[in-house]
């Protein structure tokens, strides 16, 4: 029995791009903290971290295929619908505020 799903070329390209961003984000974090620091936090050697990073492209792509992205602690990830709602509310506020300015309307 074939359990493969149909995946559009756009979905594949989107996952590839997100995978590349995931990988880059992890590599930036490792560069900031160093492999030695990560190793100490994990209780392993720096060479173990280095070997683990060899699988990073595959894991970054896996996260992307699952619709997940890597974001630094302190970042705020907002659902696109929530962001659209916030923009609509801000626009309504700004339009109302502009109507109350002296010399307007």
N, C-alpha and C positions, 0 to 999 in steps of 0.2 A: 504494500500500500504506500503510495506516494503522499507524504505529508507536506511537501514543499508548497509554500504560498506564492501567489503571484505578487511580485514587487515591481513597481514602476521604475523606469530609469531615473525619474526625478527623486523618488524615495532613496534609491541607491546613492545618488549624487549627494543628496542632503545628509545622509548618514556618513558618507565619506568626509564631507566638509566638517561636520560636527565632530567626527572622530579625530580629525586633524587638530581641531581647536581643543578638544579634550586632552590630547597628547601634549600639545604645546603648553597648556595650563599646568599640567603635572610637571613638565620639564622646567618651567619657570619657577615653580614652587621648590623643586629639588635644588635648583641653582641658588635660590635665596637661602634655603635652610642647610644645604650641603648634604651629600649622601652620608657623611659621617654622623651628622645630627639625626637624620632619619634612621640610620642603623641603630644608634643608641636608644632612640625612642622605641624601636621595635625589638630591641634586645638581640640583634644579629650583627654580623660584620658588615662593613661597608662593601665588601665584595659581594655579599649576598644581595644587598640593595642593588648593586650594579647589575648582577645577573637577572634580578627581578625586572629591572627596567628594560631588559632586552625584549620582554613580552609586552611592554607598554603599548606599542601600536595595536596589537591584537585586542587588548583589554579596552583601550580607548575607543576602538571601533565597535566592540561589543556593547559598551555603554551607549554609544550613539545609536546603534541598531535597536536598542531597547527604549530609545527616546529619553535617555538621561544625559545630563551634561555635568561637567566638573565646574565648580565655582569656589573661589576662596572663602574661608570663614570670614564673616563680616559683610559678605556680599548679600544683596537682596535679589532674589529671583522672583519675578512677578509674572503670573499667568497673563497671557496676551489679552484675554477678555477683561481681566481686572484692569490692565493698563488702558485699554480702550475706554472703559467706564470712567476711569480717573481723568482721562483727557477730555471726555465729554463734560464732566462736572466742572473741570477747570475752565473750559471754553464758556460754559454758561455763566460761571462766576465772572470771568473777565468781560463778557458782553454786558452783563448787568452793571458791573463796575464802571465801564466806559460810558454807559448811558447816564450815570450820576455825576460825571465830571462837569464842573462849571463850564458854561459856554457850549455844552453839547445838548442836542435834542431840545 
